[in-house]
Amino acid sequence: VSDLRPSALPGSLDVSRSMFDLRSPPHRFMKRYDSVSSVPSSTSSRKDSQGSNRSLDTITLSGDERDFGRLNVKLCYVPSVEQIWITVLHCKDLSWPSSCGENPRICVKGILTLPKPVHFKSSAKEGCSDIEFMETFVFAIKLQSLQAVRLVFKIQTQTPRKKTVGECSLALRELSSQESSHWLDISPPSK
């Protein structure tokens, strides 16, 4: 997948979708990151209205303080065949509402916000805090069209029911033939 010469690309120049399994190591672009918690875990106690001590084992964050995780994607544009290559690599420190269950199936839905939007979706994986997708999507679209749009990602549960649990986006102004890696902060879904 890292060889982007025209001979290594699919023959069709129509809008196409390809998913390549990139799990077999080694790959020069795969990196591992260790998780760093922004909130140190601690146990504290306080007195309630009756004066007794209660243990607080977890810290509950609300609103914008809550960390929804990050999504790692790689982008590349191949001018000779006017194709954008989008690789969904990894969701890290992912969280979802308890209403979705303990281990829902999670997928990443992507949207290129063109006048006629282009949609694509990763396969669904078992929910955990770190999920590797390693899937590449290829679309034949002129660079001028792409530089004015955003690439939106929606993190969705598939089971027990379909629900968007977070989203992030990226402007494509800087898109080039040089492969670029992006870590996007996932935020709550917009209403």
Accessible surface in RSA format (square Angstrom, percent):
REM  Atomic radii and reference values for relative SASA: ProtOr
REM  Chains: A
REM  Algorithm: Lee & Richards
REM  Probe-radius: 1.40
REM  Slices: 20
REM RES _ NUM      All-atoms   Total-Side   Main-Chain    Non-polar    All polar
REM                ABS   REL    ABS   REL    ABS   REL    ABS   REL    ABS   REL
RES VAL A   1    65.59  43.2  19.20  17.4  46.39 111.8  26.26  22.8  39.33 106.7
RES SER A   2    52.42  44.3  34.47  46.0  17.95  41.4   5.03  10.7  47.39  66.4
RES ASP A   3    58.80  41.2  49.42  49.2   9.38  22.2  37.38  88.0  21.41  21.4
RES LEU A   4    42.57  23.7  33.04  23.6   9.53  23.9  34.05  23.9   8.51  22.9
RES ARG A   5   157.25  66.0 153.93  78.5   3.32   7.9  68.16  93.2  89.09  54.0
RES PRO A   6    76.72  55.9  65.78  60.0  10.94  39.8  66.27  54.7  10.45  64.9
RES SER A   7   106.74  90.2  63.47  84.7  43.27  99.7  60.32 128.4  46.42  65.0
RES ALA A   8    51.03  46.9  18.28  28.2  32.75  74.5  29.52  41.6  21.52  57.0
RES LEU A   9    17.80   9.9   1.48   1.1  16.32  41.0   2.47   1.7  15.33  41.2
RES PRO A  10    45.27  33.0  27.52  25.1  17.75  64.5  39.95  33.0   5.31  33.0
RES GLY A  11    78.09  96.3   0.00   N/A  78.09  96.3  43.90 120.5  34.19  76.6
RES SER A  12    57.86  48.9  43.26  57.7  14.60  33.6  45.34  96.6  12.51  17.5
RES LEU A  13   108.95  60.7  93.51  66.9  15.43  38.8  93.63  65.8  15.31  41.2
RES ASP A  14   107.91  75.6 102.33 101.8   5.59  13.2  28.46  67.0  79.46  79.2
RES VAL A  15    89.30  58.8  64.26  58.2  25.04  60.3  64.26  55.8  25.04  67.9
RES SER A  16    25.49  21.5  18.17  24.3   7.32  16.9  25.49  54.3   0.00   0.0
RES ARG A  17   126.10  52.9  95.95  48.9  30.15  71.8  34.73  47.5  91.37  55.4
RES SER A  18    20.35  17.2  14.86  19.8   5.49  12.6  10.32  22.0  10.02  14.0
RES MET A  19    87.06  45.1  55.40  36.7  31.66  75.4  55.60  47.3  31.46  41.7
RES PHE A  20    72.48  36.3  68.84  42.6   3.64   9.5  72.48  43.9   0.00   0.0
RES ASP A  21    90.81  63.6  59.83  59.5  30.98  73.3  41.87  98.5  48.94  48.8
RES LEU A  22     6.29   3.5   6.02   4.3   0.26   0.7   6.29   4.4   0.00   0.0
RES ARG A  23   126.31  53.0 113.40  57.8  12.90  30.7  46.50  63.5  79.81  48.4
RES SER A  24    78.73  66.5  69.88  93.3   8.85  20.4  49.79 106.0  28.94  40.5
RES PRO A  25   106.08  77.3  86.75  79.1  19.33  70.2  86.77  71.6  19.30 120.0
RES PRO A  26   130.31  95.0 112.67 102.7  17.64  64.1 115.24  95.1  15.07  93.6
RES HIS A  27    55.46  30.3  39.94  27.8  15.52  39.7  32.40  33.4  23.06  26.8
RES ARG A  28   172.77  72.5 129.84  66.2  42.93 102.2  84.11 114.9  88.66  53.7
RES PHE A  29    17.10   8.6   8.20   5.1   8.90  23.2  12.65   7.7   4.44  12.7
RES MET A  30    51.26  26.5  28.71  19.0  22.55  53.7  31.52  26.8  19.74  26.1
RES LYS A  31   151.15  73.7 125.51  77.0  25.64  61.0  75.61  68.1  75.54  80.5
RES ARG A  32   186.30  78.2 155.25  79.1  31.06  73.9  78.83 107.7 107.47  65.1
RES TYR A  33    92.11  43.0  77.52  44.1  14.59  38.0  60.59  45.5  31.52  38.9
RES ASP A  34   133.43  93.5 113.85 113.3  19.59  46.3  33.01  77.7 100.42 100.2
RES SER A  35    70.75  59.8  42.63  56.9  28.12  64.8  27.66  58.9  43.10  60.4
RES VAL A  36   128.96  84.9 105.24  95.3  23.72  57.2 107.91  93.8  21.05  57.1
RES SER A  37    83.67  70.7  53.13  70.9  30.54  70.4  47.23 100.6  36.44  51.1
RES SER A  38    95.50  80.7  57.67  77.0  37.83  87.2  54.86 116.8  40.64  56.9
RES VAL A  39    48.75  32.1  42.50  38.5   6.25  15.1  43.04  37.4   5.71  15.5
RES PRO A  40   104.63  76.3  95.88  87.4   8.75  31.8 103.78  85.7   0.85   5.3
RES SER A  41   114.17  96.5  81.60 108.9  32.57  75.0  52.67 112.1  61.50  86.2
RES SER A  42    65.95  55.7  50.50  67.4  15.45  35.6  44.77  95.3  21.18  29.7
RES THR A  43    96.79  68.8  65.57  66.5  31.22  74.4  39.93  53.6  56.86  85.9
RES SER A  44    61.43  51.9  53.63  71.6   7.79  18.0  43.99  93.7  17.44  24.4
RES SER A  45    74.10  62.6  46.25  61.7  27.85  64.2  16.14  34.4  57.96  81.2
RES ARG A  46   125.57  52.7 117.54  59.9   8.03  19.1  50.32  68.8  75.25  45.6
RES LYS A  47   146.34  71.4 122.16  75.0  24.18  57.6  67.90  61.1  78.45  83.6
RES ASP A  48    38.82  27.2  24.27  24.2  14.54  34.4  17.86  42.0  20.96  20.9
RES SER A  49   111.00  93.8  62.39  83.3  48.62 112.0  59.03 125.7  51.97  72.8
RES GLN A  50   152.26  85.1 116.18  84.9  36.08  85.9  62.40 132.8  89.86  68.2
RES GLY A  51    41.54  51.2   0.00   N/A  41.54  51.2  25.84  70.9  15.70  35.2
RES SER A  52    60.28  50.9  52.20  69.7   8.07  18.6  48.03 102.3  12.25  17.2
RES ASN A  53   105.07  72.5  76.53  74.0  28.54  68.7  19.13  46.0  85.94  83.1
RES ARG A  54   111.07  46.6 106.69  54.4   4.38  10.4  47.55  65.0  63.52  38.5
RES SER A  55    71.71  60.6  43.46  58.0  28.25  65.1  40.44  86.1  31.27  43.8
RES LEU A  56    60.51  33.7  56.30  40.3   4.22  10.6  58.80  41.3   1.71   4.6
RES ASP A  57   101.97  71.4  80.33  80.0  21.64  51.2  29.22  68.8  72.75  72.6
RES THR A  58   107.42  76.4  91.30  92.6  16.13  38.4  71.11  95.5  36.31  54.9
RES ILE A  59    94.01  53.5  66.77  49.7  27.24  65.7  69.95  50.4  24.06  65.3
RES THR A  60   124.92  88.8  93.77  95.1  31.15  74.2  72.29  97.1  52.63  79.6
RES LEU A  61    51.44  28.6  39.06  27.9  12.38  31.1  39.06  27.4  12.38  33.3
RES SER A  62    79.95  67.6  72.42  96.6   7.53  17.3  45.98  97.9  33.97  47.6
RES GLY A  63    57.60  71.0   0.00   N/A  57.60  71.0  42.94 117.9  14.66  32.8
RES ASP A  64   145.63 102.0 113.11 112.6  32.53  76.9  42.17  99.2 103.47 103.2
RES GLU A  65   121.55  69.8  97.45  73.7  24.10  57.4  46.90  90.7  74.65  60.9
RES ARG A  66    81.90  34.4  71.58  36.5  10.33  24.6  24.38  33.3  57.52  34.9
RES ASP A  67    79.46  55.7  66.54  66.2  12.91  30.5  29.37  69.1  50.09  50.0
RES PHE A  68    16.70   8.4  15.42   9.6   1.28   3.3  15.42   9.4   1.28   3.7
RES GLY A  69     1.25   1.5   0.00   N/A   1.25   1.5   0.32   0.9   0.93   2.1
RES ARG A  70    70.92  29.8  70.92  36.2   0.00   0.0  23.41  32.0  47.51  28.8
RES LEU A  71     0.00   0.0   0.00   0.0   0.00   0.0   0.00   0.0   0.00   0.0
RES ASN A  72    11.90   8.2  11.90  11.5   0.00   0.0   0.00   0.0  11.90  11.5
RES VAL A  73     0.00   0.0   0.00   0.0   0.00   0.0   0.00   0.0   0.00   0.0
RES LYS A  74    23.14  11.3  22.15  13.6   0.99   2.4   4.21   3.8  18.93  20.2
RES LEU A  75     5.37   3.0   4.24   3.0   1.13   2.8   4.85   3.4   0.52   1.4
RES CYS A  76     3.35   2.5   3.31   3.7   0.03   0.1   3.09   7.8   0.26   0.3
RES TYR A  77     3.65   1.7   3.51   2.0   0.14   0.4   3.32   2.5   0.33   0.4
RES VAL A  78     9.43   6.2   8.62   7.8   0.81   1.9   9.43   8.2   0.00   0.0
RES PRO A  79    80.62  58.8  68.88  62.8  11.74  42.7  69.98  57.8  10.64  66.1
RES SER A  80    80.80  68.3  37.92  50.6  42.88  98.8  48.96 104.3  31.84  44.6
RES VAL A  81    30.72  20.2  22.85  20.7   7.88  19.0  27.46  23.9   3.26   8.8
RES GLU A  82    67.94  39.0  67.94  51.4   0.00   0.0  20.10  38.9  47.85  39.1
RES GLN A  83     0.35   0.2   0.35   0.3   0.00   0.0   0.00   0.0   0.35   0.3
RES ILE A  84     0.00   0.0   0.00   0.0   0.00   0.0   0.00   0.0   0.00   0.0
RES TRP A  85    11.23   4.5  10.28   5.0   0.95   2.2  10.28   5.5   0.95   1.5
RES ILE A  86     0.00   0.0   0.00   0.0   0.00   0.0   0.00   0.0   0.00   0.0
RES THR A  87     9.20   6.5   9.20   9.3   0.00   0.0   2.07   2.8   7.13  10.8
RES VAL A  88     0.38   0.3   0.38   0.3   0.00   0.0   0.38   0.3   0.00   0.0
RES LEU A  89     6.54   3.6   6.54   4.7   0.00   0.0   6.54   4.6   0.00   0.0
RES HIS A  90    23.93  13.1  23.93  16.6   0.00   0.0  14.21  14.6   9.72  11.3
RES CYS A  91     0.00   0.0   0.00   0.0   0.00   0.0   0.00   0.0   0.00   0.0
RES LYS A  92     7.57   3.7   7.57   4.6   0.00   0.0   0.00   0.0   7.57   8.1
RES ASP A  93    39.04  27.3  30.12  30.0   8.92  21.1  15.35  36.1  23.69  23.6
RES LEU A  94     8.90   5.0   1.01   0.7   7.89  19.8   1.01   0.7   7.89  21.2
RES SER A  95    33.56  28.4  29.09  38.8   4.47  10.3  32.78  69.8   0.79   1.1
RES TRP A  96    40.44  16.2  25.63  12.4  14.81  34.8  19.30  10.3  21.14  34.3
RES PRO A  97    37.88  27.6  33.54  30.6   4.34  15.8  37.88  31.3   0.00   0.0
RES SER A  98   110.44  93.3  82.43 110.0  28.01  64.5  55.71 118.6  54.73  76.7
RES SER A  99    82.28  69.5  45.87  61.2  36.41  83.9  56.22 119.7  26.07  36.5
RES CYS A 100     5.38   4.1   2.86   3.2   2.52   5.9   2.13   5.4   3.25   3.5
RES GLY A 101    35.26  43.5   0.00   N/A  35.26  43.5  31.95  87.7   3.32   7.4
RES GLU A 102   156.62  89.9 135.22 102.3  21.40  50.9  56.99 110.2  99.63  81.3
RES ASN A 103    79.17  54.6  57.46  55.5  21.71  52.3  13.78  33.2  65.39  63.2
RES PRO A 104     3.84   2.8   0.00   0.0   3.84  14.0   3.61   3.0   0.23   1.4
RES ARG A 105   100.73  42.3 100.73  51.3   0.00   0.0  30.24  41.3  70.49  42.7
RES ILE A 106     0.00   0.0   0.00   0.0   0.00   0.0   0.00   0.0   0.00   0.0
RES CYS A 107     0.85   0.6   0.85   1.0   0.00   0.0   0.84   2.1   0.02   0.0
RES VAL A 108     0.56   0.4   0.00   0.0   0.56   1.3   0.00   0.0   0.56   1.5
RES LYS A 109    54.18  26.4  54.18  33.2   0.00   0.0   9.61   8.7  44.57  47.5
RES GLY A 110     0.00   0.0   0.00   N/A   0.00   0.0   0.00   0.0   0.00   0.0
RES ILE A 111    21.68  12.3  21.68  16.1   0.00   0.0  21.68  15.6   0.00   0.0
RES LEU A 112     0.00   0.0   0.00   0.0   0.00   0.0   0.00   0.0   0.00   0.0
RES THR A 113    59.23  42.1  43.43  44.0  15.80  37.7  39.83  53.5  19.40  29.3
RES LEU A 114    22.58  12.6  16.97  12.1   5.61  14.1  17.22  12.1   5.37  14.4
RES PRO A 115   139.27 101.5  97.95  89.3  41.31 150.2 112.70  93.0  26.57 165.1
RES LYS A 116   177.52  86.6 170.43 104.6   7.09  16.9 115.50 104.0  62.02  66.1
RES PRO A 117    66.18  48.2  52.53  47.9  13.66  49.6  52.53  43.4  13.66  84.9
RES VAL A 118    22.80  15.0  19.72  17.9   3.08   7.4  22.80  19.8   0.00   0.0
RES HIS A 119   100.34  54.8  77.44  53.8  22.90  58.6  61.62  63.5  38.72  45.1
RES PHE A 120     6.20   3.1   0.23   0.1   5.97  15.5   6.07   3.7   0.12   0.4
RES LYS A 121    63.30  30.9  61.74  37.9   1.55   3.7  41.41  37.3  21.88  23.3
RES SER A 122     6.22   5.3   0.05   0.1   6.18  14.2   0.29   0.6   5.93   8.3
RES SER A 123    47.58  40.2  36.50  48.7  11.08  25.5  42.86  91.3   4.72   6.6
RES ALA A 124    30.54  28.1  17.92  27.7  12.62  28.7  17.92  25.2  12.62  33.4
RES LYS A 125    40.82  19.9  39.13  24.0   1.69   4.0  25.88  23.3  14.94  15.9
RES GLU A 126   107.14  61.5  98.52  74.5   8.62  20.5  28.55  55.2  78.59  64.2
RES GLY A 127     0.30   0.4   0.00   N/A   0.30   0.4   0.00   0.0   0.30   0.7
RES CYS A 128    57.43  43.4  52.69  58.8   4.74  11.1  34.03  86.2  23.40  25.2
RES SER A 129    63.47  53.6  57.15  76.3   6.32  14.6  29.89  63.6  33.58  47.0
RES ASP A 130    58.59  41.0  44.87  44.7  13.72  32.4  18.94  44.6  39.65  39.5
RES ILE A 131     6.58   3.7   4.18   3.1   2.40   5.8   6.58   4.7   0.00   0.0
RES GLU A 132    54.46  31.3  44.07  33.3  10.39  24.7  21.98  42.5  32.48  26.5
RES PHE A 133     3.57   1.8   0.00   0.0   3.57   9.3   0.00   0.0   3.57  10.2
RES MET A 134     8.36   4.3   7.85   5.2   0.51   1.2   7.85   6.7   0.51   0.7
RES GLU A 135    13.76   7.9  13.76  10.4   0.00   0.0   7.23  14.0   6.54   5.3
RES THR A 136     0.00   0.0   0.00   0.0   0.00   0.0   0.00   0.0   0.00   0.0
RES PHE A 137     0.26   0.1   0.26   0.2   0.00   0.0   0.26   0.2   0.00   0.0
RES VAL A 138     0.00   0.0   0.00   0.0   0.00   0.0   0.00   0.0   0.00   0.0
RES PHE A 139     5.53   2.8   5.53   3.4   0.00   0.0   5.53   3.4   0.00   0.0
RES ALA A 140    19.48  17.9   6.48  10.0  13.00  29.6   7.65  10.8  11.83  31.3
RES ILE A 141    19.17  10.9  12.96   9.7   6.22  15.0  19.17  13.8   0.00   0.0
RES LYS A 142   113.70  55.5 110.53  67.8   3.16   7.5  78.74  70.9  34.96  37.2
RES LEU A 143    49.82  27.7  49.06  35.1   0.76   1.9  49.06  34.5   0.76   2.1
RES GLN A 144   137.84  77.1 123.01  89.9  14.83  35.3  65.15 138.7  72.69  55.1
RES SER A 145    50.08  42.3  36.79  49.1  13.29  30.6  19.41  41.3  30.66  43.0
RES LEU A 146     0.00   0.0   0.00   0.0   0.00   0.0   0.00   0.0   0.00   0.0
RES GLN A 147    68.11  38.1  62.08  45.4   6.02  14.3  14.94  31.8  53.17  40.3
RES ALA A 148    95.08  87.4  54.22  83.7  40.86  92.9  66.43  93.6  28.65  75.9
RES VAL A 149    15.04   9.9   8.86   8.0   6.19  14.9  12.54  10.9   2.50   6.8
RES ARG A 150   106.85  44.9 106.71  54.4   0.14   0.3  50.93  69.6  55.92  33.9
RES LEU A 151     0.00   0.0   0.00   0.0   0.00   0.0   0.00   0.0   0.00   0.0
RES VAL A 152    28.84  19.0  28.84  26.1   0.00   0.0  28.84  25.1   0.00   0.0
RES PHE A 153     0.00   0.0   0.00   0.0   0.00   0.0   0.00   0.0   0.00   0.0
RES LYS A 154    51.81  25.3  51.81  31.8   0.00   0.0  25.38  22.8  26.43  28.2
RES ILE A 155     0.15   0.1   0.15   0.1   0.00   0.0   0.15   0.1   0.00   0.0
RES GLN A 156    13.91   7.8  13.91  10.2   0.00   0.0   0.00   0.0  13.91  10.5
RES THR A 157     0.64   0.5   0.64   0.7   0.00   0.0   0.00   0.0   0.64   1.0
RES GLN A 158    48.96  27.4  33.55  24.5  15.41  36.7  11.36  24.2  37.60  28.5
RES THR A 159    61.93  44.0  61.80  62.6   0.13   0.3  56.78  76.3   5.15   7.8
RES PRO A 160    99.63  72.6  64.34  58.7  35.29 128.3  71.68  59.2  27.95 173.7
RES ARG A 161   152.00  63.8 146.77  74.8   5.22  12.4  64.64  88.3  87.36  52.9
RES LYS A 162   127.25  62.1 104.51  64.1  22.74  54.1  61.72  55.6  65.53  69.8
RES LYS A 163    64.70  31.6  57.76  35.4   6.95  16.5  43.32  39.0  21.39  22.8
RES THR A 164    34.68  24.7  24.75  25.1   9.93  23.7  12.91  17.3  21.77  32.9
RES VAL A 165     3.98   2.6   0.70   0.6   3.29   7.9   2.50   2.2   1.48   4.0
RES GLY A 166     0.48   0.6   0.00   N/A   0.48   0.6   0.48   1.3   0.00   0.0
RES GLU A 167    26.12  15.0  26.08  19.7   0.04   0.1   8.64  16.7  17.48  14.3
RES CYS A 168    11.01   8.3   1.98   2.2   9.03  21.2  10.97  27.8   0.04   0.0
RES SER A 169    41.77  35.3  24.00  32.0  17.77  40.9   7.03  15.0  34.74  48.7
RES LEU A 170    26.14  14.6  24.51  17.5   1.63   4.1  26.14  18.4   0.00   0.0
RES ALA A 171    25.44  23.4  12.06  18.6  13.38  30.4  12.06  17.0  13.38  35.5
RES LEU A 172     2.02   1.1   0.55   0.4   1.47   3.7   1.98   1.4   0.04   0.1
RES ARG A 173   162.21  68.1 149.04  76.0  13.17  31.4  55.46  75.8 106.75  64.7
RES GLU A 174   153.93  88.4 132.48 100.2  21.45  51.1  67.40 130.4  86.53  70.7
RES LEU A 175    15.59   8.7   2.59   1.9  13.00  32.7   7.68   5.4   7.90  21.3
RES SER A 176    52.44  44.3  43.64  58.2   8.80  20.3  39.36  83.8  13.08  18.3
RES SER A 177    70.36  59.5  53.77  71.8  16.59  38.2  18.18  38.7  52.17  73.1
RES GLN A 178   140.38  78.5 134.76  98.5   5.62  13.4  49.81 106.0  90.58  68.7
RES GLU A 179    54.66  31.4  34.34  26.0  20.32  48.4  13.64  26.4  41.02  33.5
RES SER A 180    42.19  35.7  36.94  49.3   5.25  12.1  34.41  73.3   7.78  10.9
RES SER A 181    61.97  52.4  32.65  43.6  29.32  67.5  25.00  53.2  36.96  51.8
RES HIS A 182    49.39  27.0  44.74  31.1   4.65  11.9  34.56  35.6  14.83  17.3
RES TRP A 183    66.30  26.6  37.38  18.1  28.92  67.9  35.85  19.1  30.44  49.4
RES LEU A 184    18.88  10.5  16.60  11.9   2.27   5.7  18.88  13.3   0.00   0.0
RES ASP A 185   107.96  75.6  93.09  92.7  14.87  35.2  32.26  75.9  75.70  75.5
RES ILE A 186     9.15   5.2   0.95   0.7   8.20  19.8   0.95   0.7   8.20  22.3
RES SER A 187    52.42  44.3  51.40  68.6   1.02   2.3  32.01  68.2  20.41  28.6
RES PRO A 188    59.07  43.0  50.59  46.1   8.47  30.8  50.59  41.8   8.47  52.7
RES PRO A 189    40.26  29.3  34.90  31.8   5.36  19.5  34.90  28.8   5.36  33.3
RES SER A 190    86.73  73.3  58.53  78.1  28.21  65.0  47.04 100.2  39.70  55.6
RES LYS A 191   236.33 115.3 165.72 101.7  70.61 168.1 154.47 139.0  81.86  87.2
END  Absolute sums over single chains surface
CHAIN  1 A    11275.3       8818.2       2457.1       6145.0       5130.2
END  Absolute sums over all chains
TOTAL         11275.3       8818.2       2457.1       6145.0       5130.2
